[in-house]
């Protein structure tokens, strides 16, 4: 699975689990951190944990295991799949860290149409 396919798959799994404000940003041309960021919001810390757990389970079934940053009780969980980094926030944390603005130079991908 290439990086774009992985990012789209992660976004689709998060969408199925009712993540909100789901953005996929291509950053490979502006950063060496990853090729894509997937940014999603959960409606509560419980929802954030459920989103992370679901994504981890679904992608492990495909043979992919992330490095996870952020304690499961936090309002921000980062899941690093190498070429794709998934950020799952509560709305308050997303507003505070504002990754969408920080990475505005990246290319926003309409993941449902790609």
MODELLER restraints for C-alpha pairs under 7 A, 6 or more apart:
rsr = mdl.restraints
at = mdl.atoms
rsr.add(forms.Gaussian(group=physical.xy_distance, feature=features.Distance(at['CA:3:A'], at['CA:35:A']), mean=6.72, stdev=0.5))
rsr.add(forms.Gaussian(group=physical.xy_distance, feature=features.Distance(at['CA:3:A'], at['CA:83:A']), mean=5.71, stdev=0.5))
rsr.add(forms.Gaussian(group=physical.xy_distance, feature=features.Distance(at['CA:3:A'], at['CA:84:A']), mean=6.30, stdev=0.5))
rsr.add(forms.Gaussian(group=physical.xy_distance, feature=features.Distance(at['CA:7:A'], at['CA:36:A']), mean=6.65, stdev=0.5))
rsr.add(forms.Gaussian(group=physical.xy_distance, feature=features.Distance(at['CA:7:A'], at['CA:38:A']), mean=6.52, stdev=0.5))
rsr.add(forms.Gaussian(group=physical.xy_distance, feature=features.Distance(at['CA:7:A'], at['CA:84:A']), mean=6.13, stdev=0.5))
rsr.add(forms.Gaussian(group=physical.xy_distance, feature=features.Distance(at['CA:8:A'], at['CA:111:A']), mean=5.67, stdev=0.5))
rsr.add(forms.Gaussian(group=physical.xy_distance, feature=features.Distance(at['CA:10:A'], at['CA:55:A']), mean=6.70, stdev=0.5))
rsr.add(forms.Gaussian(group=physical.xy_distance, feature=features.Distance(at['CA:11:A'], at['CA:38:A']), mean=6.68, stdev=0.5))
rsr.add(forms.Gaussian(group=physical.xy_distance, feature=features.Distance(at['CA:13:A'], at['CA:55:A']), mean=6.30, stdev=0.5))
rsr.add(forms.Gaussian(group=physical.xy_distance, feature=features.Distance(at['CA:14:A'], at['CA:51:A']), mean=6.23, stdev=0.5))
rsr.add(forms.Gaussian(group=physical.xy_distance, feature=features.Distance(at['CA:14:A'], at['CA:55:A']), mean=6.72, stdev=0.5))
rsr.add(forms.Gaussian(group=physical.xy_distance, feature=features.Distance(at['CA:17:A'], at['CA:51:A']), mean=6.42, stdev=0.5))
rsr.add(forms.Gaussian(group=physical.xy_distance, feature=features.Distance(at['CA:19:A'], at['CA:40:A']), mean=5.98, stdev=0.5))
rsr.add(forms.Gaussian(group=physical.xy_distance, feature=features.Distance(at['CA:19:A'], at['CA:41:A']), mean=5.61, stdev=0.5))
rsr.add(forms.Gaussian(group=physical.xy_distance, feature=features.Distance(at['CA:19:A'], at['CA:42:A']), mean=5.43, stdev=0.5))
rsr.add(forms.Gaussian(group=physical.xy_distance, feature=features.Distance(at['CA:20:A'], at['CA:40:A']), mean=6.08, stdev=0.5))
rsr.add(forms.Gaussian(group=physical.xy_distance, feature=features.Distance(at['CA:20:A'], at['CA:41:A']), mean=5.10, stdev=0.5))
rsr.add(forms.Gaussian(group=physical.xy_distance, feature=features.Distance(at['CA:20:A'], at['CA:42:A']), mean=6.36, stdev=0.5))
rsr.add(forms.Gaussian(group=physical.xy_distance, feature=features.Distance(at['CA:21:A'], at['CA:40:A']), mean=5.77, stdev=0.5))
rsr.add(forms.Gaussian(group=physical.xy_distance, feature=features.Distance(at['CA:21:A'], at['CA:41:A']), mean=5.94, stdev=0.5))
rsr.add(forms.Gaussian(group=physical.xy_distance, feature=features.Distance(at['CA:22:A'], at['CA:39:A']), mean=5.72, stdev=0.5))
rsr.add(forms.Gaussian(group=physical.xy_distance, feature=features.Distance(at['CA:22:A'], at['CA:40:A']), mean=4.51, stdev=0.5))
rsr.add(forms.Gaussian(group=physical.xy_distance, feature=features.Distance(at['CA:22:A'], at['CA:41:A']), mean=6.88, stdev=0.5))
rsr.add(forms.Gaussian(group=physical.xy_distance, feature=features.Distance(at['CA:23:A'], at['CA:38:A']), mean=5.77, stdev=0.5))
rsr.add(forms.Gaussian(group=physical.xy_distance, feature=features.Distance(at['CA:23:A'], at['CA:39:A']), mean=5.11, stdev=0.5))
rsr.add(forms.Gaussian(group=physical.xy_distance, feature=features.Distance(at['CA:23:A'], at['CA:40:A']), mean=6.49, stdev=0.5))
rsr.add(forms.Gaussian(group=physical.xy_distance, feature=features.Distance(at['CA:24:A'], at['CA:36:A']), mean=6.86, stdev=0.5))
rsr.add(forms.Gaussian(group=physical.xy_distance, feature=features.Distance(at['CA:24:A'], at['CA:37:A']), mean=5.76, stdev=0.5))
rsr.add(forms.Gaussian(group=physical.xy_distance, feature=features.Distance(at['CA:24:A'], at['CA:38:A']), mean=4.55, stdev=0.5))
rsr.add(forms.Gaussian(group=physical.xy_distance, feature=features.Distance(at['CA:24:A'], at['CA:39:A']), mean=6.37, stdev=0.5))
rsr.add(forms.Gaussian(group=physical.xy_distance, feature=features.Distance(at['CA:24:A'], at['CA:108:A']), mean=5.98, stdev=0.5))
rsr.add(forms.Gaussian(group=physical.xy_distance, feature=features.Distance(at['CA:24:A'], at['CA:109:A']), mean=5.38, stdev=0.5))
rsr.add(forms.Gaussian(group=physical.xy_distance, feature=features.Distance(at['CA:24:A'], at['CA:111:A']), mean=6.60, stdev=0.5))
rsr.add(forms.Gaussian(group=physical.xy_distance, feature=features.Distance(at['CA:25:A'], at['CA:36:A']), mean=5.53, stdev=0.5))
rsr.add(forms.Gaussian(group=physical.xy_distance, feature=features.Distance(at['CA:25:A'], at['CA:37:A']), mean=5.16, stdev=0.5))
rsr.add(forms.Gaussian(group=physical.xy_distance, feature=features.Distance(at['CA:25:A'], at['CA:38:A']), mean=6.46, stdev=0.5))
rsr.add(forms.Gaussian(group=physical.xy_distance, feature=features.Distance(at['CA:25:A'], at['CA:106:A']), mean=5.86, stdev=0.5))
rsr.add(forms.Gaussian(group=physical.xy_distance, feature=features.Distance(at['CA:25:A'], at['CA:107:A']), mean=5.48, stdev=0.5))
rsr.add(forms.Gaussian(group=physical.xy_distance, feature=features.Distance(at['CA:25:A'], at['CA:108:A']), mean=4.57, stdev=0.5))
rsr.add(forms.Gaussian(group=physical.xy_distance, feature=features.Distance(at['CA:25:A'], at['CA:109:A']), mean=5.79, stdev=0.5))
rsr.add(forms.Gaussian(group=physical.xy_distance, feature=features.Distance(at['CA:26:A'], at['CA:35:A']), mean=5.94, stdev=0.5))
rsr.add(forms.Gaussian(group=physical.xy_distance, feature=features.Distance(at['CA:26:A'], at['CA:36:A']), mean=4.49, stdev=0.5))
rsr.add(forms.Gaussian(group=physical.xy_distance, feature=features.Distance(at['CA:26:A'], at['CA:37:A']), mean=6.55, stdev=0.5))
rsr.add(forms.Gaussian(group=physical.xy_distance, feature=features.Distance(at['CA:26:A'], at['CA:106:A']), mean=5.46, stdev=0.5))
rsr.add(forms.Gaussian(group=physical.xy_distance, feature=features.Distance(at['CA:26:A'], at['CA:107:A']), mean=4.95, stdev=0.5))
rsr.add(forms.Gaussian(group=physical.xy_distance, feature=features.Distance(at['CA:26:A'], at['CA:108:A']), mean=6.31, stdev=0.5))
rsr.add(forms.Gaussian(group=physical.xy_distance, feature=features.Distance(at['CA:26:A'], at['CA:109:A']), mean=6.82, stdev=0.5))
rsr.add(forms.Gaussian(group=physical.xy_distance, feature=features.Distance(at['CA:27:A'], at['CA:34:A']), mean=6.75, stdev=0.5))
rsr.add(forms.Gaussian(group=physical.xy_distance, feature=features.Distance(at['CA:27:A'], at['CA:35:A']), mean=5.26, stdev=0.5))
rsr.add(forms.Gaussian(group=physical.xy_distance, feature=features.Distance(at['CA:27:A'], at['CA:36:A']), mean=5.40, stdev=0.5))
rsr.add(forms.Gaussian(group=physical.xy_distance, feature=features.Distance(at['CA:27:A'], at['CA:106:A']), mean=4.92, stdev=0.5))
rsr.add(forms.Gaussian(group=physical.xy_distance, feature=features.Distance(at['CA:27:A'], at['CA:107:A']), mean=6.78, stdev=0.5))
rsr.add(forms.Gaussian(group=physical.xy_distance, feature=features.Distance(at['CA:28:A'], at['CA:34:A']), mean=6.08, stdev=0.5))
rsr.add(forms.Gaussian(group=physical.xy_distance, feature=features.Distance(at['CA:28:A'], at['CA:35:A']), mean=4.01, stdev=0.5))
rsr.add(forms.Gaussian(group=physical.xy_distance, feature=features.Distance(at['CA:28:A'], at['CA:36:A']), mean=6.62, stdev=0.5))
rsr.add(forms.Gaussian(group=physical.xy_distance, feature=features.Distance(at['CA:30:A'], at['CA:106:A']), mean=6.86, stdev=0.5))
rsr.add(forms.Gaussian(group=physical.xy_distance, feature=features.Distance(at['CA:34:A'], at['CA:82:A']), mean=6.36, stdev=0.5))
rsr.add(forms.Gaussian(group=physical.xy_distance, feature=features.Distance(at['CA:34:A'], at['CA:83:A']), mean=4.53, stdev=0.5))
rsr.add(forms.Gaussian(group=physical.xy_distance, feature=features.Distance(at['CA:34:A'], at['CA:84:A']), mean=5.66, stdev=0.5))
rsr.add(forms.Gaussian(group=physical.xy_distance, feature=features.Distance(at['CA:34:A'], at['CA:85:A']), mean=6.67, stdev=0.5))
rsr.add(forms.Gaussian(group=physical.xy_distance, feature=features.Distance(at['CA:35:A'], at['CA:83:A']), mean=5.02, stdev=0.5))
rsr.add(forms.Gaussian(group=physical.xy_distance, feature=features.Distance(at['CA:35:A'], at['CA:84:A']), mean=5.94, stdev=0.5))
rsr.add(forms.Gaussian(group=physical.xy_distance, feature=features.Distance(at['CA:36:A'], at['CA:83:A']), mean=6.53, stdev=0.5))
rsr.add(forms.Gaussian(group=physical.xy_distance, feature=features.Distance(at['CA:36:A'], at['CA:84:A']), mean=4.88, stdev=0.5))
rsr.add(forms.Gaussian(group=physical.xy_distance, feature=features.Distance(at['CA:36:A'], at['CA:85:A']), mean=6.46, stdev=0.5))
rsr.add(forms.Gaussian(group=physical.xy_distance, feature=features.Distance(at['CA:37:A'], at['CA:84:A']), mean=5.81, stdev=0.5))
rsr.add(forms.Gaussian(group=physical.xy_distance, feature=features.Distance(at['CA:37:A'], at['CA:85:A']), mean=4.97, stdev=0.5))
rsr.add(forms.Gaussian(group=physical.xy_distance, feature=features.Distance(at['CA:37:A'], at['CA:86:A']), mean=5.77, stdev=0.5))
rsr.add(forms.Gaussian(group=physical.xy_distance, feature=features.Distance(at['CA:38:A'], at['CA:85:A']), mean=6.30, stdev=0.5))
rsr.add(forms.Gaussian(group=physical.xy_distance, feature=features.Distance(at['CA:38:A'], at['CA:86:A']), mean=4.63, stdev=0.5))
rsr.add(forms.Gaussian(group=physical.xy_distance, feature=features.Distance(at['CA:38:A'], at['CA:87:A']), mean=6.11, stdev=0.5))
rsr.add(forms.Gaussian(group=physical.xy_distance, feature=features.Distance(at['CA:39:A'], at['CA:86:A']), mean=5.99, stdev=0.5))
rsr.add(forms.Gaussian(group=physical.xy_distance, feature=features.Distance(at['CA:39:A'], at['CA:87:A']), mean=4.82, stdev=0.5))
rsr.add(forms.Gaussian(group=physical.xy_distance, feature=features.Distance(at['CA:39:A'], at['CA:88:A']), mean=6.04, stdev=0.5))
rsr.add(forms.Gaussian(group=physical.xy_distance, feature=features.Distance(at['CA:40:A'], at['CA:87:A']), mean=6.26, stdev=0.5))
rsr.add(forms.Gaussian(group=physical.xy_distance, feature=features.Distance(at['CA:40:A'], at['CA:88:A']), mean=4.89, stdev=0.5))
rsr.add(forms.Gaussian(group=physical.xy_distance, feature=features.Distance(at['CA:40:A'], at['CA:89:A']), mean=6.30, stdev=0.5))
rsr.add(forms.Gaussian(group=physical.xy_distance, feature=features.Distance(at['CA:41:A'], at['CA:88:A']), mean=5.58, stdev=0.5))
rsr.add(forms.Gaussian(group=physical.xy_distance, feature=features.Distance(at['CA:41:A'], at['CA:89:A']), mean=4.77, stdev=0.5))
rsr.add(forms.Gaussian(group=physical.xy_distance, feature=features.Distance(at['CA:41:A'], at['CA:90:A']), mean=5.44, stdev=0.5))
rsr.add(forms.Gaussian(group=physical.xy_distance, feature=features.Distance(at['CA:41:A'], at['CA:91:A']), mean=6.00, stdev=0.5))
rsr.add(forms.Gaussian(group=physical.xy_distance, feature=features.Distance(at['CA:42:A'], at['CA:48:A']), mean=4.72, stdev=0.5))
rsr.add(forms.Gaussian(group=physical.xy_distance, feature=features.Distance(at['CA:42:A'], at['CA:88:A']), mean=6.89, stdev=0.5))
rsr.add(forms.Gaussian(group=physical.xy_distance, feature=features.Distance(at['CA:42:A'], at['CA:89:A']), mean=6.00, stdev=0.5))
rsr.add(forms.Gaussian(group=physical.xy_distance, feature=features.Distance(at['CA:42:A'], at['CA:90:A']), mean=5.16, stdev=0.5))
rsr.add(forms.Gaussian(group=physical.xy_distance, feature=features.Distance(at['CA:43:A'], at['CA:90:A']), mean=6.11, stdev=0.5))
rsr.add(forms.Gaussian(group=physical.xy_distance, feature=features.Distance(at['CA:43:A'], at['CA:91:A']), mean=6.96, stdev=0.5))
rsr.add(forms.Gaussian(group=physical.xy_distance, feature=features.Distance(at['CA:44:A'], at['CA:90:A']), mean=5.82, stdev=0.5))
rsr.add(forms.Gaussian(group=physical.xy_distance, feature=features.Distance(at['CA:45:A'], at['CA:73:A']), mean=6.64, stdev=0.5))
rsr.add(forms.Gaussian(group=physical.xy_distance, feature=features.Distance(at['CA:45:A'], at['CA:74:A']), mean=6.80, stdev=0.5))
rsr.add(forms.Gaussian(group=physical.xy_distance, feature=features.Distance(at['CA:45:A'], at['CA:75:A']), mean=5.60, stdev=0.5))
rsr.add(forms.Gaussian(group=physical.xy_distance, feature=features.Distance(at['CA:45:A'], at['CA:90:A']), mean=6.30, stdev=0.5))
rsr.add(forms.Gaussian(group=physical.xy_distance, feature=features.Distance(at['CA:48:A'], at['CA:88:A']), mean=6.19, stdev=0.5))
rsr.add(forms.Gaussian(group=physical.xy_distance, feature=features.Distance(at['CA:48:A'], at['CA:89:A']), mean=6.35, stdev=0.5))
rsr.add(forms.Gaussian(group=physical.xy_distance, feature=features.Distance(at['CA:48:A'], at['CA:90:A']), mean=6.58, stdev=0.5))
rsr.add(forms.Gaussian(group=physical.xy_distance, feature=features.Distance(at['CA:49:A'], at['CA:72:A']), mean=5.86, stdev=0.5))
rsr.add(forms.Gaussian(group=physical.xy_distance, feature=features.Distance(at['CA:59:A'], at['CA:65:A']), mean=6.97, stdev=0.5))
rsr.add(forms.Gaussian(group=physical.xy_distance, feature=features.Distance(at['CA:65:A'], at['CA:81:A']), mean=6.99, stdev=0.5))
rsr.add(forms.Gaussian(group=physical.xy_distance, feature=features.Distance(at['CA:66:A'], at['CA:79:A']), mean=5.67, stdev=0.5))
rsr.add(forms.Gaussian(group=physical.xy_distance, feature=features.Distance(at['CA:66:A'], at['CA:80:A']), mean=5.17, stdev=0.5))
rsr.add(forms.Gaussian(group=physical.xy_distance, feature=features.Distance(at['CA:66:A'], at['CA:81:A']), mean=4.88, stdev=0.5))
rsr.add(forms.Gaussian(group=physical.xy_distance, feature=features.Distance(at['CA:67:A'], at['CA:79:A']), mean=5.83, stdev=0.5))
rsr.add(forms.Gaussian(group=physical.xy_distance, feature=features.Distance(at['CA:67:A'], at['CA:80:A']), mean=5.02, stdev=0.5))
rsr.add(forms.Gaussian(group=physical.xy_distance, feature=features.Distance(at['CA:67:A'], at['CA:81:A']), mean=6.74, stdev=0.5))
rsr.add(forms.Gaussian(group=physical.xy_distance, feature=features.Distance(at['CA:68:A'], at['CA:78:A']), mean=5.73, stdev=0.5))
rsr.add(forms.Gaussian(group=physical.xy_distance, feature=features.Distance(at['CA:68:A'], at['CA:79:A']), mean=4.62, stdev=0.5))
rsr.add(forms.Gaussian(group=physical.xy_distance, feature=features.Distance(at['CA:68:A'], at['CA:80:A']), mean=6.20, stdev=0.5))
rsr.add(forms.Gaussian(group=physical.xy_distance, feature=features.Distance(at['CA:69:A'], at['CA:77:A']), mean=6.03, stdev=0.5))
rsr.add(forms.Gaussian(group=physical.xy_distance, feature=features.Distance(at['CA:69:A'], at['CA:78:A']), mean=5.04, stdev=0.5))
rsr.add(forms.Gaussian(group=physical.xy_distance, feature=features.Distance(at['CA:69:A'], at['CA:79:A']), mean=6.46, stdev=0.5))
rsr.add(forms.Gaussian(group=physical.xy_distance, feature=features.Distance(at['CA:70:A'], at['CA:76:A']), mean=6.32, stdev=0.5))
rsr.add(forms.Gaussian(group=physical.xy_distance, feature=features.Distance(at['CA:70:A'], at['CA:77:A']), mean=4.93, stdev=0.5))
rsr.add(forms.Gaussian(group=physical.xy_distance, feature=features.Distance(at['CA:70:A'], at['CA:78:A']), mean=6.32, stdev=0.5))
rsr.add(forms.Gaussian(group=physical.xy_distance, feature=features.Distance(at['CA:75:A'], at['CA:89:A']), mean=5.48, stdev=0.5))
rsr.add(forms.Gaussian(group=physical.xy_distance, feature=features.Distance(at['CA:75:A'], at['CA:90:A']), mean=5.20, stdev=0.5))
rsr.add(forms.Gaussian(group=physical.xy_distance, feature=features.Distance(at['CA:75:A'], at['CA:93:A']), mean=6.10, stdev=0.5))
rsr.add(forms.Gaussian(group=physical.xy_distance, feature=features.Distance(at['CA:76:A'], at['CA:87:A']), mean=6.90, stdev=0.5))
rsr.add(forms.Gaussian(group=physical.xy_distance, feature=features.Distance(at['CA:76:A'], at['CA:88:A']), mean=5.56, stdev=0.5))
rsr.add(forms.Gaussian(group=physical.xy_distance, feature=features.Distance(at['CA:76:A'], at['CA:89:A']), mean=4.40, stdev=0.5))
rsr.add(forms.Gaussian(group=physical.xy_distance, feature=features.Distance(at['CA:76:A'], at['CA:90:A']), mean=6.64, stdev=0.5))
rsr.add(forms.Gaussian(group=physical.xy_distance, feature=features.Distance(at['CA:76:A'], at['CA:93:A']), mean=6.61, stdev=0.5))
rsr.add(forms.Gaussian(group=physical.xy_distance, feature=features.Distance(at['CA:77:A'], at['CA:87:A']), mean=5.90, stdev=0.5))
rsr.add(forms.Gaussian(group=physical.xy_distance, feature=features.Distance(at['CA:77:A'], at['CA:88:A']), mean=5.20, stdev=0.5))
rsr.add(forms.Gaussian(group=physical.xy_distance, feature=features.Distance(at['CA:77:A'], at['CA:89:A']), mean=6.57, stdev=0.5))
rsr.add(forms.Gaussian(group=physical.xy_distance, feature=features.Distance(at['CA:78:A'], at['CA:85:A']), mean=6.95, stdev=0.5))
rsr.add(forms.Gaussian(group=physical.xy_distance, feature=features.Distance(at['CA:78:A'], at['CA:86:A']), mean=5.67, stdev=0.5))
rsr.add(forms.Gaussian(group=physical.xy_distance, feature=features.Distance(at['CA:78:A'], at['CA:87:A']), mean=4.64, stdev=0.5))
rsr.add(forms.Gaussian(group=physical.xy_distance, feature=features.Distance(at['CA:78:A'], at['CA:88:A']), mean=6.43, stdev=0.5))
rsr.add(forms.Gaussian(group=physical.xy_distance, feature=features.Distance(at['CA:79:A'], at['CA:85:A']), mean=5.73, stdev=0.5))
rsr.add(forms.Gaussian(group=physical.xy_distance, feature=features.Distance(at['CA:79:A'], at['CA:86:A']), mean=4.97, stdev=0.5))
rsr.add(forms.Gaussian(group=physical.xy_distance, feature=features.Distance(at['CA:79:A'], at['CA:87:A']), mean=6.48, stdev=0.5))
rsr.add(forms.Gaussian(group=physical.xy_distance, feature=features.Distance(at['CA:80:A'], at['CA:86:A']), mean=6.39, stdev=0.5))
